[in-house]
Amino acid sequence: MYQRLAHIALVVREYDEAIDFYVNKLGFTLLEDTKLTEEKRWVMVAPAGAKECCLLLARAANEEQRKAIGNQTGGRVFLFLFTDNFQRDYERYLSEGVEFVRQPEDQPHGRVAVFADLYGNLWDLIAPAAEKNQGLLK
């Protein structure tokens, strides 16, 4: 049996500001931006080199969805971004003005720092420990 996560929906305020943050600040690739209706687009972004899962940027369509922007997991870290070069990405994000809410530290599972996206969702930037990696970066 084979299953995989294909897309993770991320509720955003506006498409273009979200694209700008993920593509220009985090260095993600814009995979698709297709207009579906006057109000709705199919927008997918992914980290450089990602082959399996991507983010589907979903513009909030009502008040209930707008309440979830920036708090999709109740204040817990939401997404975990693995990197093959922690220092490179950490310094790039700092230079782009990305806010780190927890500074880098070594943990049993690797080197990690927590940053907030433009809406306040928390992300782990992780360089996995070699013995814990198990091919996850390939």
C-alpha angles and dihedrals in degrees: 000000000000125000132159142173107256104179137006114206113227115192110226136181097230132001099228097049090049092049090049092053098045097040103034102031103031097030096236121157120247102231100177141356110179125167110230100172136346089278104028133068133177102231122175128179131175139183115265109279095013112147106175119031132032139177119259105208104217117190112223109254101189143016095271091054092045089057089059095055107117094002106066092138103034094259098313123122105281107189134025117215113197117205135189090212115036098180094050093052095039092053093044092052091048091051089051091054097252109162116236111203094183121034123229117286137164115251130177089261095049144282110323142177129175122229135178123231121223091281098044099260108148122237132185115224103205137184098192119227108257094241091049096044097086091181096304093135096051 
